[in-house]
Amino acid sequence: MFITNAYAQAAPSADPTGGLMQLLPIILMFVVLWFLMVRPQMKRAKEHKAMIQALAKGDEVITQGGIAGRVTAIEDDFVRVEIAKGVEVTVQKPTIAAVLPKGTLKNL
């Protein structure tokens, strides 16, 4: 009397796209992230590696810490940089941030 009969519902029709439309936004998000974040970072890393390998004695460089000087010696993993007359520091190669144009550091 008070309880109604429960009937099974009809099965939903199959999705004709096979669920691809549900994955499309996720795939699109990964493609956008690749082109906006990953690819430019890989390009910068490749350029930095090429700059480090091209270092030569006499190049004027600036480190990531802001120390500017002239390269006096290059070893496997380290570079000796003269920051003042008679003052040399040893820094790791990856800490070299940029190679300056020749003649930038006039007082060395």
C-alpha positions as CSV (number, residue, x, y, z in Angstrom):
1,M,0.0,0.0,0.0
2,F,2.5,2.6,1.1
3,I,5.5,1.1,-0.7
4,T,5.8,1.5,-4.4
5,N,7.4,-1.0,-6.7
6,A,11.0,-0.4,-7.8
7,Y,11.7,-1.0,-11.4
8,A,15.1,-1.2,-13.0
9,Q,16.0,1.7,-15.3
10,A,17.0,1.2,-18.9
11,A,20.7,1.0,-19.5
12,P,22.2,4.3,-20.9
13,S,23.2,4.3,-24.5
14,A,26.9,3.9,-25.3
15,D,29.0,7.0,-25.9
16,P,29.8,7.1,-29.6
17,T,33.2,8.9,-29.0
18,G,34.4,6.1,-26.7
19,G,35.2,8.4,-23.8
20,L,37.9,10.4,-25.8
21,M,36.0,13.6,-25.2
22,Q,36.5,13.1,-21.4
23,L,40.2,12.8,-21.8
24,L,40.6,15.6,-24.3
25,P,40.8,18.5,-21.7
26,I,43.5,16.6,-19.7
27,I,45.5,15.9,-22.9
28,L,45.1,19.6,-23.9
29,M,46.3,20.8,-20.5
30,F,49.5,18.7,-20.8
31,V,50.2,20.0,-24.3
32,V,49.8,23.6,-23.1
33,L,52.1,23.0,-20.0
34,W,54.7,21.4,-22.3
35,F,54.9,24.4,-24.6
36,L,54.7,27.1,-21.9
37,M,56.8,25.6,-19.2
38,V,58.9,22.5,-20.0
39,R,60.1,23.3,-23.5
40,P,61.5,26.8,-22.7
41,Q,63.2,25.5,-19.5
42,M,64.9,22.8,-21.5
43,K,66.0,25.4,-24.1
44,R,67.5,27.6,-21.3
45,A,69.3,24.7,-19.8
46,K,70.8,23.7,-23.2
47,E,72.0,27.2,-23.8
48,H,73.6,27.4,-20.3
49,K,75.4,24.1,-20.8
50,A,76.7,25.4,-24.1
51,M,77.9,28.6,-22.5
52,I,79.7,26.7,-19.7
53,Q,81.4,24.4,-22.2
54,A,82.6,27.4,-24.3
55,L,84.2,29.2,-21.4
56,A,87.8,30.2,-22.1
57,K,90.7,31.8,-20.1
58,G,90.3,35.5,-20.2
59,D,86.5,35.6,-20.5
60,E,84.7,38.1,-18.2
61,V,81.9,36.4,-16.3
62,I,79.3,37.0,-13.6
63,T,78.3,34.3,-11.1
64,Q,74.8,33.6,-9.8
65,G,75.9,35.3,-6.6
66,G,76.7,38.5,-8.4
67,I,80.5,38.3,-8.4
68,A,82.0,39.6,-11.6
69,G,85.5,38.7,-12.7
70,R,87.8,37.4,-15.3
71,V,88.5,33.6,-15.8
72,T,92.1,32.7,-15.1
73,A,92.0,28.9,-15.0
74,I,89.5,26.2,-16.0
75,E,89.4,22.8,-14.4
76,D,87.0,19.9,-14.8
77,D,84.3,21.1,-12.5
78,F,85.7,24.4,-11.2
79,V,86.7,27.8,-12.6
80,R,89.2,30.3,-11.0
81,V,87.9,33.8,-11.3
82,E,90.0,36.9,-10.6
83,I,87.7,39.4,-8.9
84,A,90.4,42.0,-8.1
85,K,94.1,42.5,-8.7
86,G,95.7,39.4,-7.1
87,V,92.4,38.1,-5.7
88,E,91.1,34.9,-7.1
89,V,88.2,32.7,-6.1
90,T,87.3,29.2,-7.2
91,V,83.7,28.7,-8.2
92,Q,81.8,25.7,-9.7
93,K,81.1,25.9,-13.4
94,P,77.3,25.7,-13.1
95,T,77.3,28.9,-10.9
96,I,78.5,31.0,-13.9
97,A,75.4,33.0,-14.8
98,A,76.6,34.9,-17.9
99,V,79.6,35.7,-20.0
100,L,80.1,39.4,-20.3
101,P,81.3,41.2,-23.5
102,K,85.0,41.8,-23.6
103,G,86.1,45.0,-22.0
104,T,83.2,45.2,-19.6
105,L,85.4,44.9,-16.5
106,K,87.9,47.7,-17.0
107,N,89.6,47.8,-13.6
108,L,90.8,44.2,-13.6
